[in-house]
Amino acid sequence: MAFAFAQGAKPIPLLISVAIGLIVRFLIPKPAGVSRQGWQLLAIFLSTIAGLILGPLPGGAWAFIGLTTTLVTKTLTFSAAFSAFTNEVIWLIVISFFFARGFVKTGLGDRIATYFVKWLGKSTLGLSYGLTISEAIISPAMPSTTARAGGVFLPIIKSLSLSAGSEPGNPSAKKLGSYLIQSQFQSVSSCSALFLTAAAQNLLCIKLAEEIGVKVSSPWLSWFKAASLPAIVSLLATPLILYKLYPPETKDTPDAPSMATRKLEAMGPVSKNEWFMIGTMVLAVCLWILGEKLGISSAVAAMIGLSILLLLGVLNWNDCLSETSAWDTFTWFAILVGMAGQLTNLGVVTWMANRVAKFLKSFSLGWLGVPHQLAALALGYNTDLFGAITHYSSGHAAVYHGAGYVDLRDTFKLGLIMAMINITIWALIGSFWWKILGLY
């Protein structure tokens, strides 16, 4: 313990995180129907989550300790513990960090960011709306929030922020980067909920509904019609709300457009590596759009793109190795996903679901009929709307958190506030809109 403290671990967060796991394991009676192995894994999982929130050590280090604990206690076998390290979504997250490095290294990100400054750069709020609207436009053709975050928007935001002297991990982050990162992070939820093809989980929700006999007619159009009004209201409200709750220090930049024009002239024509980067990203986007028909998954499409960048010399392997945030995210996210998967395999998730179902039945709400199609759509929207509550609640959450502009406290605080706001918007405006559409 003393060694850990000497190396920089925070004593109180460490003790609290460990205590949570011990309380679950030894003081809370194991429910009937749950194996000792499953209950033990739940205790380790909750302790790991607590550590990721409280931060006694860097996320990757704490998650690795949790993984080690599952092996030492023989809760999981080695192959089961490391099963999620081959998860495609996790590798897509890692590669998206490398795409971001390519945008920065070639200067393409800076060039695109400069164009944004030229067109919308009179205010920080205008920049945020420009990025949000851009994501809404490309989201139906790019069904990966992770790829959009890491491959398109994070590089632009980083370039904008660095150009304004706003750097991650120090007080200057609040000048511009923190706000733009948080605004884009929260806006992704509504962008993903707006179109059926804007996020992979949307398609899965429709498929699962069909498997239990709930057929959504004209799914793409039905999804969009039902989501359109509440999603658009959320998209328009999010940058402004965060501008009030989490204001950037730099608000007005009236001279930015003319400065951007001069900078573009100084940058000269697009370089060969920038064209390579553009071509590779266009190819990757096409593969993400057509991948299902071609039998190419999103992760494989990203791997093809990265391979091309390495072959053309746009990136070298040292660039990838030095992207420490990518490997840190890979470690803690893979461990967390792996533990969650094993909790499902060991029946803990099923036990929890049964308890929740029993609790809801106790309210005797049988008089309240729920239209099947609306229920399927609403549950699908929920999978998108709560992807920005924490730094591990979705793939794009991990990407944006890894940029280092927003600390954990602000991530959780703003995530909770925006989740409540989104619930209110979708419950009030959504209910009104769905009534007009005749969904209930």
Buried (B, 14 or more C-beta within 10 A) or exposed (E): EEEBEEEEBBEEBBEBBBEBBEEBBEEEEBEEEBEEBBBBBBBBBBBBBBBBBBBBBBBBBBBBBBBEBBBEBEBBEEEBBBBBBEBEBBBBBBBBBBBBBBBBBBBBBBBBBBBBBBEBBBBBBBBBBBBBBBBBEBBBEBBBBBBBBBBBBBBBBBBBBBBBEBBBEEEBBBBBBBBBBBBBBBBBBBBBBBBBBBBBBBBEBBEBBEEEEBEBEEBBEBBBBBBBBBBBBBBBBBBEBBBEBBBBBBEEBEEBBEBBBEBBEEBEEBBEBBBBBBEBBEBBBEBBBEBEEEEBBBBBBBBBBBEBBBEBEBBEEEBBEEBEBBBBBBBBBBBBBBBBBBBEBBBBBBBBEEEEEEEEEEEEEEEEEEBBBBBBBBEBBBBBBBBBBBBBBBBBBBBBBBBBBBBBEBBBEBBEBBBEBBBEBBEEBBBEBBEEBEBE
